[in-house]
């Protein structure tokens, strides 16, 4: 985990995801994509998720291609 990410967690900025593992982040991102929530952008960039991870977790191809500019 990088210094900035640790600092954000310590400040309490991201309290709702402070104990979130990468696997849970992928699952949460897929749920957000299915519900068309805008918070998915911050979650994807925070964890650096890839398109392959999201597709394997059950996200639709169209939803993943909609945010392909954020993905690795």
PyMOL Python script that loads the backbone (N, CA, C, O; Angstrom):
from pymol import cmd

cmd.read_pdbstr("""\
ATOM      1  N   UNK A   1       0.845  -1.167   0.000  1.00  0.00           N
ATOM      2  CA  UNK A   1       0.000   0.000   0.000  1.00  0.00           C
ATOM      3  C   UNK A   1       0.891   1.230   0.000  1.00  0.00           C
ATOM      4  O   UNK A   1       1.870   1.296   0.743  1.00  0.00           O
ATOM      5  N   UNK A   2       0.553   2.197  -0.828  1.00  0.00           N
ATOM      6  CA  UNK A   2       1.346   3.400  -0.954  1.00  0.00           C
ATOM      7  C   UNK A   2       1.141   4.363   0.197  1.00  0.00           C
ATOM      8  O   UNK A   2       0.203   4.231   0.983  1.00  0.00           O
ATOM      9  N   UNK A   3       2.041   5.336   0.281  1.00  0.00           N
ATOM     10  CA  UNK A   3       1.987   6.307   1.376  1.00  0.00           C
ATOM     11  C   UNK A   3       0.697   7.114   1.356  1.00  0.00           C
ATOM     12  O   UNK A   3       0.084   7.331   2.402  1.00  0.00           O
ATOM     13  N   UNK A   4       0.283   7.555   0.188  1.00  0.00           N
ATOM     14  CA  UNK A   4      -0.917   8.387   0.095  1.00  0.00           C
ATOM     15  C   UNK A   4      -2.160   7.604   0.500  1.00  0.00           C
ATOM     16  O   UNK A   4      -3.049   8.137   1.164  1.00  0.00           O
ATOM     17  N   UNK A   5      -2.216   6.341   0.101  1.00  0.00           N
ATOM     18  CA  UNK A   5      -3.369   5.512   0.442  1.00  0.00           C
ATOM     19  C   UNK A   5      -3.421   5.282   1.948  1.00  0.00           C
ATOM     20  O   UNK A   5      -4.496   5.335   2.546  1.00  0.00           O
ATOM     21  N   UNK A   6      -2.271   5.026   2.564  1.00  0.00           N
ATOM     22  CA  UNK A   6      -2.216   4.843   4.015  1.00  0.00           C
ATOM     23  C   UNK A   6      -2.656   6.118   4.727  1.00  0.00           C
ATOM     24  O   UNK A   6      -3.397   6.068   5.708  1.00  0.00           O
ATOM     25  N   UNK A   7      -2.194   7.257   4.227  1.00  0.00           N
ATOM     26  CA  UNK A   7      -2.540   8.528   4.828  1.00  0.00           C
ATOM     27  C   UNK A   7      -4.044   8.786   4.749  1.00  0.00           C
ATOM     28  O   UNK A   7      -4.649   9.278   5.702  1.00  0.00           O
ATOM     29  N   UNK A   8      -4.642   8.448   3.606  1.00  0.00           N
ATOM     30  CA  UNK A   8      -6.087   8.630   3.449  1.00  0.00           C
ATOM     31  C   UNK A   8      -6.858   7.771   4.437  1.00  0.00           C
ATOM     32  O   UNK A   8      -7.844   8.219   5.022  1.00  0.00           O
ATOM     33  N   UNK A   9      -6.411   6.543   4.621  1.00  0.00           N
ATOM     34  CA  UNK A   9      -7.079   5.657   5.565  1.00  0.00           C
ATOM     35  C   UNK A   9      -6.938   6.170   6.990  1.00  0.00           C
ATOM     36  O   UNK A   9      -7.887   6.098   7.770  1.00  0.00           O
ATOM     37  N   UNK A  10      -5.750   6.693   7.341  1.00  0.00           N
ATOM     38  CA  UNK A  10      -5.524   7.189   8.691  1.00  0.00           C
ATOM     39  C   UNK A  10      -6.348   8.439   8.977  1.00  0.00           C
ATOM     40  O   UNK A  10      -6.807   8.633  10.102  1.00  0.00           O
ATOM     41  N   UNK A  11      -6.539   9.285   7.972  1.00  0.00           N
ATOM     42  CA  UNK A  11      -7.335  10.489   8.158  1.00  0.00           C
ATOM     43  C   UNK A  11      -8.817  10.173   8.279  1.00  0.00           C
ATOM     44  O   UNK A  11      -9.590  10.993   8.774  1.00  0.00           O
ATOM     45  N   UNK A  12      -9.214   8.997   7.834  1.00  0.00           N
ATOM     46  CA  UNK A  12     -10.619   8.620   7.919  1.00  0.00           C
ATOM     47  C   UNK A  12     -11.433   9.051   6.726  1.00  0.00           C
ATOM     48  O   UNK A  12     -12.663   9.023   6.771  1.00  0.00           O
ATOM     49  N   UNK A  13     -10.771   9.448   5.663  1.00  0.00           N
ATOM     50  CA  UNK A  13     -11.482   9.897   4.468  1.00  0.00           C
ATOM     51  C   UNK A  13     -12.297   8.746   3.864  1.00  0.00           C
ATOM     52  O   UNK A  13     -13.415   8.943   3.387  1.00  0.00           O
ATOM     53  N   UNK A  14     -11.736   7.587   3.896  1.00  0.00           N
ATOM     54  CA  UNK A  14     -12.392   6.434   3.281  1.00  0.00           C
ATOM     55  C   UNK A  14     -12.813   5.427   4.346  1.00  0.00           C
ATOM     56  O   UNK A  14     -12.481   4.247   4.240  1.00  0.00           O
ATOM     57  N   UNK A  15     -13.528   5.867   5.355  1.00  0.00           N
ATOM     58  CA  UNK A  15     -13.909   4.995   6.464  1.00  0.00           C
ATOM     59  C   UNK A  15     -14.706   3.779   6.031  1.00  0.00           C
ATOM     60  O   UNK A  15     -14.555   2.707   6.617  1.00  0.00           O
ATOM     61  N   UNK A  16     -15.546   3.918   5.026  1.00  0.00           N
ATOM     62  CA  UNK A  16     -16.394   2.790   4.655  1.00  0.00           C
ATOM     63  C   UNK A  16     -15.628   1.685   3.946  1.00  0.00           C
ATOM     64  O   UNK A  16     -16.136   0.569   3.836  1.00  0.00           O
ATOM     65  N   UNK A  17     -14.421   1.957   3.461  1.00  0.00           N
ATOM     66  CA  UNK A  17     -13.655   0.913   2.799  1.00  0.00           C
ATOM     67  C   UNK A  17     -12.283   0.715   3.433  1.00  0.00           C
ATOM     68  O   UNK A  17     -11.368   0.226   2.770  1.00  0.00           O
ATOM     69  N   UNK A  18     -12.120   1.082   4.691  1.00  0.00           N
ATOM     70  CA  UNK A  18     -10.816   1.003   5.332  1.00  0.00           C
ATOM     71  C   UNK A  18     -10.347  -0.437   5.533  1.00  0.00           C
ATOM     72  O   UNK A  18      -9.141  -0.688   5.551  1.00  0.00           O
ATOM     73  N   UNK A  19     -11.257  -1.375   5.682  1.00  0.00           N
ATOM     74  CA  UNK A  19     -10.876  -2.771   5.871  1.00  0.00           C
ATOM     75  C   UNK A  19     -11.250  -3.623   4.668  1.00  0.00           C
ATOM     76  O   UNK A  19     -11.574  -4.801   4.816  1.00  0.00           O
ATOM     77  N   UNK A  20     -11.207  -3.050   3.512  1.00  0.00           N
ATOM     78  CA  UNK A  20     -11.632  -3.718   2.290  1.00  0.00           C
ATOM     79  C   UNK A  20     -10.441  -4.393   1.625  1.00  0.00           C
ATOM     80  O   UNK A  20      -9.436  -3.742   1.340  1.00  0.00           O
ATOM     81  N   UNK A  21     -10.548  -5.689   1.377  1.00  0.00           N
ATOM     82  CA  UNK A  21      -9.484  -6.399   0.674  1.00  0.00           C
ATOM     83  C   UNK A  21      -9.676  -6.216  -0.829  1.00  0.00           C
ATOM     84  O   UNK A  21     -10.718  -5.740  -1.281  1.00  0.00           O
ATOM     85  N   UNK A  22      -8.675  -6.593  -1.582  1.00  0.00           N
ATOM     86  CA  UNK A  22      -8.747  -6.442  -3.037  1.00  0.00           C
ATOM     87  C   UNK A  22      -9.881  -7.287  -3.618  1.00  0.00           C
ATOM     88  O   UNK A  22     -10.582  -6.846  -4.528  1.00  0.00           O
ATOM     89  N   UNK A  23     -10.058  -8.494  -3.094  1.00  0.00           N
ATOM     90  CA  UNK A  23     -11.113  -9.379  -3.592  1.00  0.00           C
ATOM     91  C   UNK A  23     -12.487  -8.770  -3.329  1.00  0.00           C
ATOM     92  O   UNK A  23     -13.367  -8.802  -4.189  1.00  0.00           O
ATOM     93  N   UNK A  24     -12.660  -8.216  -2.131  1.00  0.00           N
ATOM     94  CA  UNK A  24     -13.931  -7.574  -1.804  1.00  0.00           C
ATOM     95  C   UNK A  24     -14.137  -6.301  -2.620  1.00  0.00           C
ATOM     96  O   UNK A  24     -15.269  -5.946  -2.950  1.00  0.00           O
ATOM     97  N   UNK A  25     -13.044  -5.615  -2.944  1.00  0.00           N
ATOM     98  CA  UNK A  25     -13.146  -4.406  -3.765  1.00  0.00           C
ATOM     99  C   UNK A  25     -13.639  -4.754  -5.165  1.00  0.00           C
ATOM    100  O   UNK A  25     -14.437  -4.017  -5.744  1.00  0.00           O
ATOM    101  N   UNK A  26     -13.167  -5.873  -5.709  1.00  0.00           N
ATOM    102  CA  UNK A  26     -13.603  -6.305  -7.039  1.00  0.00           C
ATOM    103  C   UNK A  26     -15.097  -6.623  -7.009  1.00  0.00           C
ATOM    104  O   UNK A  26     -15.842  -6.212  -7.898  1.00  0.00           O
ATOM    105  N   UNK A  27     -15.524  -7.349  -5.994  1.00  0.00           N
ATOM    106  CA  UNK A  27     -16.937  -7.714  -5.870  1.00  0.00           C
ATOM    107  C   UNK A  27     -17.797  -6.461  -5.704  1.00  0.00           C
ATOM    108  O   UNK A  27     -18.862  -6.343  -6.311  1.00  0.00           O
ATOM    109  N   UNK A  28     -17.328  -5.534  -4.882  1.00  0.00           N
ATOM    110  CA  UNK A  28     -18.070  -4.294  -4.657  1.00  0.00           C
ATOM    111  C   UNK A  28     -18.138  -3.462  -5.943  1.00  0.00           C
ATOM    112  O   UNK A  28     -19.170  -2.857  -6.234  1.00  0.00           O
ATOM    113  N   UNK A  29     -17.054  -3.430  -6.705  1.00  0.00           N
ATOM    114  CA  UNK A  29     -17.027  -2.679  -7.963  1.00  0.00           C
ATOM    115  C   UNK A  29     -18.002  -3.269  -8.974  1.00  0.00           C
ATOM    116  O   UNK A  29     -18.672  -2.528  -9.694  1.00  0.00           O
ATOM    117  N   UNK A  30     -18.087  -4.588  -9.035  1.00  0.00           N
ATOM    118  CA  UNK A  30     -19.024  -5.241  -9.950  1.00  0.00           C
ATOM    119  C   UNK A  30     -20.457  -4.883  -9.575  1.00  0.00           C
ATOM    120  O   UNK A  30     -21.276  -4.593 -10.447  1.00  0.00           O
ATOM    121  N   UNK A  31     -20.761  -4.901  -8.279  1.00  0.00           N
ATOM    122  CA  UNK A  31     -22.105  -4.523  -7.833  1.00  0.00           C
ATOM    123  C   UNK A  31     -22.412  -3.073  -8.193  1.00  0.00           C
ATOM    124  O   UNK A  31     -23.526  -2.751  -8.608  1.00  0.00           O
ATOM    125  N   UNK A  32     -21.420  -2.205  -8.033  1.00  0.00           N
ATOM    126  CA  UNK A  32     -21.618  -0.798  -8.374  1.00  0.00           C
ATOM    127  C   UNK A  32     -21.830  -0.613  -9.867  1.00  0.00           C
ATOM    128  O   UNK A  32     -22.639   0.216 -10.283  1.00  0.00           O
ATOM    129  N   UNK A  33     -21.102  -1.386 -10.684  1.00  0.00           N
ATOM    130  CA  UNK A  33     -21.282  -1.306 -12.133  1.00  0.00           C
ATOM    131  C   UNK A  33     -22.685  -1.756 -12.529  1.00  0.00           C
ATOM    132  O   UNK A  33     -23.308  -1.160 -13.408  1.00  0.00           O
ATOM    133  N   UNK A  34     -23.175  -2.800 -11.883  1.00  0.00           N
ATOM    134  CA  UNK A  34     -24.511  -3.294 -12.198  1.00  0.00           C
ATOM    135  C   UNK A  34     -25.584  -2.288 -11.808  1.00  0.00           C
ATOM    136  O   UNK A  34     -26.621  -2.207 -12.467  1.00  0.00           O
ATOM    137  N   UNK A  35     -25.350  -1.514 -10.740  1.00  0.00           N
ATOM    138  CA  UNK A  35     -26.312  -0.519 -10.274  1.00  0.00           C
ATOM    139  C   UNK A  35     -26.072   0.868 -10.863  1.00  0.00           C
ATOM    140  O   UNK A  35     -26.762   1.824 -10.510  1.00  0.00           O
ATOM    141  N   UNK A  36     -25.091   0.978 -11.764  1.00  0.00           N
ATOM    142  CA  UNK A  36     -24.746   2.248 -12.427  1.00  0.00           C
ATOM    143  C   UNK A  36     -24.427   3.354 -11.430  1.00  0.00           C
ATOM    144  O   UNK A  36     -24.878   4.487 -11.595  1.00  0.00           O
ATOM    145  N   UNK A  37     -23.656   3.035 -10.402  1.00  0.00           N
ATOM    146  CA  UNK A  37     -23.258   4.028  -9.407  1.00  0.00           C
ATOM    147  C   UNK A  37     -21.969   4.720  -9.837  1.00  0.00           C
ATOM    148  O   UNK A  37     -21.089   4.097 -10.432  1.00  0.00           O
ATOM    149  N   UNK A  38     -21.864   5.998  -9.536  1.00  0.00           N
ATOM    150  CA  UNK A  38     -20.679   6.767  -9.917  1.00  0.00           C
ATOM    151  C   UNK A  38     -19.491   6.531  -8.996  1.00  0.00           C
ATOM    152  O   UNK A  38     -18.362   6.854  -9.366  1.00  0.00           O
ATOM    153  N   UNK A  39     -19.707   5.981  -7.818  1.00  0.00           N
ATOM    154  CA  UNK A  39     -18.609   5.732  -6.881  1.00  0.00           C
ATOM    155  C   UNK A  39     -17.648   4.665  -7.373  1.00  0.00           C
ATOM    156  O   UNK A  39     -16.555   4.521  -6.827  1.00  0.00           O
ATOM    157  N   UNK A  40     -18.031   3.926  -8.381  1.00  0.00           N
ATOM    158  CA  UNK A  40     -17.170   2.862  -8.885  1.00  0.00           C
ATOM    159  C   UNK A  40     -15.851   3.423  -9.406  1.00  0.00           C
ATOM    160  O   UNK A  40     -14.830   2.737  -9.356  1.00  0.00           O
ATOM    161  N   UNK A  41     -15.856   4.651  -9.902  1.00  0.00           N
ATOM    162  CA  UNK A  41     -14.632   5.242 -10.436  1.00  0.00           C
ATOM    163  C   UNK A  41     -13.560   5.378  -9.365  1.00  0.00           C
ATOM    164  O   UNK A  41     -12.397   5.053  -9.604  1.00  0.00           O
ATOM    165  N   UNK A  42     -13.942   5.853  -8.198  1.00  0.00           N
ATOM    166  CA  UNK A  42     -12.955   6.022  -7.130  1.00  0.00           C
ATOM    167  C   UNK A  42     -12.447   4.674  -6.628  1.00  0.00           C
ATOM    168  O   UNK A  42     -11.275   4.543  -6.274  1.00  0.00           O
ATOM    169  N   UNK A  43     -13.317   3.680  -6.597  1.00  0.00           N
ATOM    170  CA  UNK A  43     -12.918   2.352  -6.135  1.00  0.00           C
ATOM    171  C   UNK A  43     -11.958   1.692  -7.124  1.00  0.00           C
ATOM    172  O   UNK A  43     -10.976   1.070  -6.719  1.00  0.00           O
ATOM    173  N   UNK A  44     -12.242   1.826  -8.410  1.00  0.00           N
ATOM    174  CA  UNK A  44     -11.385   1.238  -9.441  1.00  0.00           C
ATOM    175  C   UNK A  44     -10.006   1.889  -9.436  1.00  0.00           C
ATOM    176  O   UNK A  44      -8.991   1.198  -9.530  1.00  0.00           O
ATOM    177  N   UNK A  45      -9.966   3.199  -9.329  1.00  0.00           N
ATOM    178  CA  UNK A  45      -8.672   3.878  -9.343  1.00  0.00           C
ATOM    179  C   UNK A  45      -7.902   3.680  -8.045  1.00  0.00           C
ATOM    180  O   UNK A  45      -6.673   3.625  -8.064  1.00  0.00           O
ATOM    181  N   UNK A  46      -8.600   3.572  -6.920  1.00  0.00           N
ATOM    182  CA  UNK A  46      -7.937   3.364  -5.630  1.00  0.00           C
ATOM    183  C   UNK A  46      -7.197   2.030  -5.610  1.00  0.00           C
ATOM    184  O   UNK A  46      -6.055   1.961  -5.156  1.00  0.00           O
ATOM    185  N   UNK A  47      -7.837   0.975  -6.097  1.00  0.00           N
ATOM    186  CA  UNK A  47      -7.225  -0.345  -6.072  1.00  0.00           C
ATOM    187  C   UNK A  47      -6.516  -0.704  -7.371  1.00  0.00           C
ATOM    188  O   UNK A  47      -5.845  -1.734  -7.426  1.00  0.00           O
ATOM    189  N   UNK A  48      -6.639   0.095  -8.403  1.00  0.00           N
ATOM    190  CA  UNK A  48      -5.983  -0.195  -9.673  1.00  0.00           C
ATOM    191  C   UNK A  48      -6.491  -1.486 -10.296  1.00  0.00           C
ATOM    192  O   UNK A  48      -5.704  -2.316 -10.753  1.00  0.00           O
ATOM    193  N   UNK A  49      -7.794  -1.651 -10.313  1.00  0.00           N
ATOM    194  CA  UNK A  49      -8.390  -2.880 -10.820  1.00  0.00           C
ATOM    195  C   UNK A  49      -8.221  -2.983 -12.330  1.00  0.00           C
ATOM    196  O   UNK A  49      -8.165  -1.976 -13.036  1.00  0.00           O
ATOM    197  N   UNK A  50      -8.143  -4.219 -12.808  1.00  0.00           N
ATOM    198  CA  UNK A  50      -8.009  -4.445 -14.245  1.00  0.00           C
ATOM    199  C   UNK A  50      -9.333  -4.915 -14.822  1.00  0.00           C
ATOM    200  O   UNK A  50     -10.218  -5.371 -14.097  1.00  0.00           O
ATOM    201  N   UNK A  51      -9.452  -4.798 -16.125  1.00  0.00           N
ATOM    202  CA  UNK A  51     -10.675  -5.239 -16.810  1.00  0.00           C
ATOM    203  C   UNK A  51     -10.872  -6.733 -16.632  1.00  0.00           C
ATOM    204  O   UNK A  51     -11.999  -7.199 -16.464  1.00  0.00           O
ATOM    205  N   UNK A  52      -9.792  -7.480 -16.669  1.00  0.00           N
ATOM    206  CA  UNK A  52      -9.884  -8.934 -16.527  1.00  0.00           C
ATOM    207  C   UNK A  52     -10.464  -9.325 -15.167  1.00  0.00           C
ATOM    208  O   UNK A  52     -11.300 -10.224 -15.081  1.00  0.00           O
ATOM    209  N   UNK A  53     -10.022  -8.650 -14.108  1.00  0.00           N
ATOM    210  CA  UNK A  53     -10.543  -8.939 -12.775  1.00  0.00           C
ATOM    211  C   UNK A  53     -12.045  -8.692 -12.696  1.00  0.00           C
ATOM    212  O   UNK A  53     -12.786  -9.498 -12.133  1.00  0.00           O
ATOM    213  N   UNK A  54     -12.484  -7.580 -13.259  1.00  0.00           N
ATOM    214  CA  UNK A  54     -13.901  -7.248 -13.207  1.00  0.00           C
ATOM    215  C   UNK A  54     -14.743  -8.217 -14.032  1.00  0.00           C
ATOM    216  O   UNK A  54     -15.830  -8.616 -13.615  1.00  0.00           O
ATOM    217  N   UNK A  55     -14.236  -8.591 -15.201  1.00  0.00           N
ATOM    218  CA  UNK A  55     -14.969  -9.528 -16.052  1.00  0.00           C
ATOM    219  C   UNK A  55     -15.065 -10.906 -15.406  1.00  0.00           C
ATOM    220  O   UNK A  55     -16.110 -11.552 -15.480  1.00  0.00           O
ATOM    221  N   UNK A  56     -13.992 -11.357 -14.777  1.00  0.00           N
ATOM    222  CA  UNK A  56     -14.009 -12.656 -14.107  1.00  0.00           C
ATOM    223  C   UNK A  56     -14.949 -12.657 -12.907  1.00  0.00           C
ATOM    224  O   UNK A  56     -15.483 -13.704 -12.540  1.00  0.00           O
ATOM    225  N   UNK A  57     -15.154 -11.495 -12.294  1.00  0.00           N
ATOM    226  CA  UNK A  57     -16.030 -11.400 -11.129  1.00  0.00           C
ATOM    227  C   UNK A  57     -17.500 -11.286 -11.520  1.00  0.00           C
ATOM    228  O   UNK A  57     -18.375 -11.336 -10.655  1.00  0.00           O
ATOM    229  N   UNK A  58     -17.780 -11.134 -12.813  1.00  0.00           N
ATOM    230  CA  UNK A  58     -19.167 -11.140 -13.257  1.00  0.00           C
ATOM    231  C   UNK A  58     -19.685  -9.836 -13.833  1.00  0.00           C
ATOM    232  O   UNK A  58     -20.886  -9.714 -14.074  1.00  0.00           O
ATOM    233  N   UNK A  59     -18.832  -8.873 -14.059  1.00  0.00           N
ATOM    234  CA  UNK A  59     -19.279  -7.619 -14.660  1.00  0.00           C
ATOM    235  C   UNK A  59     -19.563  -7.834 -16.142  1.00  0.00           C
ATOM    236  O   UNK A  59     -18.946  -8.686 -16.783  1.00  0.00           O
ATOM    237  N   UNK A  60     -20.491  -7.066 -16.678  1.00  0.00           N
ATOM    238  CA  UNK A  60     -20.801  -7.193 -18.100  1.00  0.00           C
ATOM    239  C   UNK A  60     -19.697  -6.524 -18.923  1.00  0.00           C
ATOM    240  O   UNK A  60     -19.033  -5.593 -18.468  1.00  0.00           O
ATOM    241  N   UNK A  61     -19.527  -7.022 -20.129  1.00  0.00           N
ATOM    242  CA  UNK A  61     -18.502  -6.493 -21.026  1.00  0.00           C
ATOM    243  C   UNK A  61     -18.756  -5.021 -21.329  1.00  0.00           C
ATOM    244  O   UNK A  61     -17.819  -4.223 -21.367  1.00  0.00           O
ATOM    245  N   UNK A  62     -20.011  -4.662 -21.542  1.00  0.00           N
ATOM    246  CA  UNK A  62     -20.369  -3.284 -21.876  1.00  0.00           C
ATOM    247  C   UNK A  62     -20.040  -2.322 -20.732  1.00  0.00           C
ATOM    248  O   UNK A  62     -19.560  -1.213 -20.967  1.00  0.00           O
ATOM    249  N   UNK A  63     -20.298  -2.748 -19.500  1.00  0.00           N
ATOM    250  CA  UNK A  63     -20.008  -1.896 -18.346  1.00  0.00           C
ATOM    251  C   UNK A  63     -18.504  -1.685 -18.186  1.00  0.00           C
ATOM    252  O   UNK A  63     -18.049  -0.588 -17.864  1.00  0.00           O
ATOM    253  N   UNK A  64     -17.741  -2.752 -18.417  1.00  0.00           N
ATOM    254  CA  UNK A  64     -16.287  -2.644 -18.290  1.00  0.00           C
ATOM    255  C   UNK A  64     -15.721  -1.761 -19.398  1.00  0.00           C
ATOM    256  O   UNK A  64     -14.814  -0.965 -19.153  1.00  0.00           O
ATOM    257  N   UNK A  65     -16.243  -1.894 -20.603  1.00  0.00           N
ATOM    258  CA  UNK A  65     -15.761  -1.044 -21.697  1.00  0.00           C
ATOM    259  C   UNK A  65     -16.161   0.421 -21.493  1.00  0.00           C
ATOM    260  O   UNK A  65     -15.524   1.323 -22.037  1.00  0.00           O
ATOM    261  N   UNK A  66     -17.205   0.648 -20.716  1.00  0.00           N
ATOM    262  CA  UNK A  66     -17.623   2.015 -20.412  1.00  0.00           C
ATOM    263  C   UNK A  66     -16.639   2.746 -19.518  1.00  0.00           C
ATOM    264  O   UNK A  66     -16.574   3.975 -19.540  1.00  0.00           O
ATOM    265  N   UNK A  67     -15.876   2.005 -18.732  1.00  0.00           N
ATOM    266  CA  UNK A  67     -14.884   2.634 -17.853  1.00  0.00           C
ATOM    267  C   UNK A  67     -13.457   2.236 -18.242  1.00  0.00           C
ATOM    268  O   UNK A  67     -12.548   2.293 -17.413  1.00  0.00           O
ATOM    269  N   UNK A  68     -13.262   1.836 -19.490  1.00  0.00           N
ATOM    270  CA  UNK A  68     -11.948   1.318 -19.897  1.00  0.00           C
ATOM    271  C   UNK A  68     -10.828   2.338 -19.770  1.00  0.00           C
ATOM    272  O   UNK A  68      -9.663   1.953 -19.676  1.00  0.00           O
ATOM    273  N   UNK A  69     -11.146   3.627 -19.764  1.00  0.00           N
ATOM    274  CA  UNK A  69     -10.119   4.654 -19.597  1.00  0.00           C
ATOM    275  C   UNK A  69      -9.492   4.623 -18.209  1.00  0.00           C
ATOM    276  O   UNK A  69      -8.377   5.112 -18.028  1.00  0.00           O
ATOM    277  N   UNK A  70     -10.188   4.056 -17.223  1.00  0.00           N
ATOM    278  CA  UNK A  70      -9.673   3.990 -15.856  1.00  0.00           C
ATOM    279  C   UNK A  70      -8.900   2.718 -15.582  1.00  0.00           C
ATOM    280  O   UNK A  70      -8.131   2.654 -14.622  1.00  0.00           O
ATOM    281  N   UNK A  71      -9.091   1.710 -16.405  1.00  0.00           N
ATOM    282  CA  UNK A  71      -8.553   0.384 -16.128  1.00  0.00           C
ATOM    283  C   UNK A  71      -7.147   0.219 -16.656  1.00  0.00           C
ATOM    284  O   UNK A  71      -6.724   0.886 -17.601  1.00  0.00           O
ATOM    285  N   UNK A  72      -6.435  -0.695 -16.013  1.00  0.00           N
ATOM    286  CA  UNK A  72      -5.069  -1.017 -16.463  1.00  0.00           C
ATOM    287  C   UNK A  72      -5.127  -1.945 -17.640  1.00  0.00           C
ATOM    288  O   UNK A  72      -4.086  -2.337 -18.169  1.00  0.00           O
TER     289      UNK A  72
END
""", "prot")
cmd.dss("prot")
cmd.show_as("cartoon", "prot")
cmd.util.cbc("prot")
cmd.orient("prot")
